[in-house]
């Protein structure tokens, strides 16, 4: 018979006892159709990479299965019907893996990582005090605000501005004069 690895995710609302009973019911379906489940691994409640059916977490379970294809199709049909199963994936493999899966091995060595991602408390050290960037936010190329030139006052006019328009329409007047010199109509 062919070998399969099946991973499914159960809703976060389900209790661990409900997840265990779900695994037992899946195992009954497989054994009833002539297969066997040599290994069952519960990976526990884990965060999902993105929301699935309004869930942010789920109970992950891995099953190593030795069964005919008909048993796998029935198992997947049962998973589609069950509301507690969010997602499932069944893959055919050449040989079943002995010992703990890669996820369980990584879970066991989880403390050896040396703060690669940091803990939950790492973000709190910056909450109350300034960060290491300094007062200007790490932008040394800007001058401090108190050294900027003062804004122009209402009394000051540009040197080449006409009286009355504040120099706003200077370019328009130039264009009109040039078009009249060329003989163009506006």
Secondary structure, 3 states (H helix, E strand, C coil): CCEEEEEEEEECCCCHHHHHHHHHHHHHHHHHCCCEEEEEEEEEEEEEEEEECCEEEEEEEEEEEECCHHHHHHHHHHHHHCCCEEEEEEEEECCCCCCCCHHHHHHHCHHHHCCCCCCHHHHHHHCCCCCCCCCCCCCCCCCCHHHCCCCCCCCCCCCCCCCCCCCCCHHHHHHHHHHHHHCCCC
